[in-house]
Amino acid sequence: MAGALLEVDTIVAGYGPVDAVRGLSLTVNEGEVVTLIGANGAGKTSTVNAISGVLRLRSGAIRFAGERIDTLQAHAIVERGVAQVPEGRRIFPRLSVLENLQLGAYLRKDREIQKDLDWIMELFPILRERRPQLGGTLSGGEQQMLAIGRALMCRPKLLLMDEPSMGIAPLLAAKIYESIRQLSERGLTVLLIEQNAHLALRLANRGYVVETGSVVLEGPAATLLGDPRVRKAYLGED
């Protein structure tokens, strides 16, 4: 593995008077898949939103490729190579599949946009079939593929994925996780937020367990998968 691409250093962030993230630290090395697991309300989404510039920090620091980014606007963070696949997908329902994908490249000025469109439609063949169809008419799993494709269109160095299996049939969730594995094999760095700890830890290199806005456990994914505390709290095993 190469060195640290993302460094999150004791960040605090929240909404109104409430701190959703409380002194959380994590590191993602270049080429890794790292997962954050935890229950609803643990602070996982707030952490991702802080990294992407949607949620401002109250204290702490976030560095990407050695540069501090927590003072930047969200679009500037995207320009530096950080893309988010948000919880709930948030595709544009009244735009076509093709238009949704093209919007992902809105910051690009190079001539390889069509090449990347073709690659994404190879990764998710259903999107080629649905190309003229409105995004809002797709199934949940198809919308998730579209959201991933839209994020990939900006050619990120780091992909932030928030609950990609949520509300999706198991078969489609498996296909989406297979696509994440393929992206990792191509060298893309991924920070994966998941409630489905079993899926996430089987794919990831390392993991962090988050409770009430703080990291309470971390380590290699295989180690966490076998940890009795994780198995009891997140895998439903005694």
N, C-alpha and C positions, 0 to 999 in steps of 0.2 A: 504493500500500500504506500502511496505517496503521503505527503504531509497534510496538515490540517487545511481544509478548504473553508470550513465554517467553524467559527469559535463563538460560542454564546457564554458570556461571562457574568455570572451572578445577576441576572436581569430581574427587575421588578416591573410589572405592568398590570394594568387593570382598567376597570370601567367605573367612573364615579369614585366613590370612597372605597371600593372593594379592590383588593389586589388579587388578580386571578393567577398571576405568576409571581412566585416569592423566592427570589434568590436562586433561580434555576441556572445551571451551567451544563453545557454539553459541547461535544466536539464531533464533527463529521469530517473524516479524512477523504481525500480525493479518491474516487472510484468505489467508495463504500456504499452499502445500503444500511442505514441506521434507522431503527424504529423507536418511536415513543409510544408506550402502551400505558393504559390507565383507564379508569372508569369515566363516565360522563361527568363533566364539571371538574376534572382533575387539573385543567389548565393546558391541555395539549394544543387545542386550536388557538388559544391566546398566544402560546409560544410561537406557533407558525405565523400568526398574524403580525407578531412583533418582528420576526425575521424579515418578513416581506414588506414591512413599513406601513402596514395598515393600522397597527396599534403602536402608539408611541411609548417609549420606555420612561419609567419614573427614575430608574437608576440602573447601573450596569452598562455593559457594552456588547455589541455584536460586530464581529469582523468576518469579512468574506474575502478570501484570497489575500489576506493581510491588511485589507483596508477596512476601516471602521465604517459601517453602513447604517447604523441606527439613527444617524442624524440626517439621512437622505430621504427624499420623497420616494414613494412606492415605485413610480415609473423609472426613477434613476436606479433603483435596485434591480429592476427587470433588465435595464440596459447593461448592467454589470454581469448578468447571467444567472439570475435567480428567478425561477418561475414557480407559481403556485397553482395546484389543482385544488380548488377550494372544497370544503365540506358542502355537500348538497349540489355539487357540480356547477351550478350557476352558469349554464350555457345561455345563449340568447335564443329564447323559444320562437321568436317570430322571424329569425333569420335562418337561411338554409344551412345544411351541414357544411357545404363549401364556404359559405360566407363566415360561419363561425371559425373555421380553420384559418381563413385568410386574415381575420382580425387578430389572430395570435401572432402574426408577422408584422403588425402595424409599425413597429420600431425599426424594421429591417429596410435596408436600401440596396442589398446585394441582388444578384441575378439568379439565385438558386432557390427561390421560394417554390417554384413549381416542382423542382427536384425533391424538396422536403415534403410537399403535398403528396407526391407519388409514394414516397417512403412510408408516410403515415398511413396511407390507404393500403399499403402492403402489410403493415403491422396490424391494422384493423380493417380487414377486407369489407366488413359490413358498412363502413363509412363510404366506401366507393359506391356500393349499391344504393346507399341513402343520400348520395351527394346533393340532389336537388330538393330533398325533403326538409321541411321545417324542423328545427331542432326540438321544438316542443312536442312533436308527434313521435319522437323516438322512445323506446323503452328506457327504463332506468339504467340498465347496463350499457345500452348504446350511447346514452347521454354521458355516462362516465368515460367511455372510450373517446367520445368527442371532446370532453373536457381535457383529457390527457393529451389528445392530439393538438388541441389549441395551444396548450402550454408548450408542447414540443416545437411548435412552429416558431418560437422565438429563439430556438437553438440554445437552451439553457445549459449552464455548467452544473447547476444544482436544481433538482426538481423537488419541490415540497408537495407532498401528497397527503391530503387530509381525509381520512376515512374512505378510501376508494372502494371498499366492499360494502359500505353501509346501504341497506335497502335494496340490495341486488341479489338476484337468484344465485345460489351456490355455483352453478355451472358457469355463469357469466363472471362471477367473482374469481373463479379459478382461471378463466381466460385472461382477465385483467392482471392477475398476479403473474401469469406466465409472461405477459407483455412487459411487466416491470423487471422480471428476471432477464429478458432479452435486452432491455435497455441498459441494465447493469453490465451485462456482458459486453456491450458496446462501449463501456467506460463512463456512462453517465452516473453521477453521484446523486443519491436519493435519500431524503429524510422523509420517513414514512410514519404517519400518525394513524394509529389503529386501535379500535376496541377489540377486534378479533385477534387476540394475542397469539393464538396458535398459528394462524395464517402468516402474521407478520414475522414472528420469530423463526419460522421455518425458512423464510426468504432472506432475512437480514443477516449482516455480519455481526452487528452489535446492537444492543438495546438499552433503553433507559425506562425505568418504571417511574411514573409521575403520580403523585398523590397530593391533593390540595396545593397545587402550584409549585411543588418542589420535587426534585429527584430523590427517590428513596432507595433505589437499587439500580445498578448498572453492571454491564459486563458483556462477554460474548453471547450471542443469541442462543447458542446451544446450551450454554451454562444456565441462562435464565429459563430456558425451556424445561430444564430439569430441576430447577429450584423449587422446593416444596412450597415456599410462600407464593411464588408466581402461579404454580399449578393449582393451589387452593383458591387464590383470589381471582385469577383471570382465566384459568382453564377449566374451572368447575370440577376440579378433582380434589379428593381428600388426601 
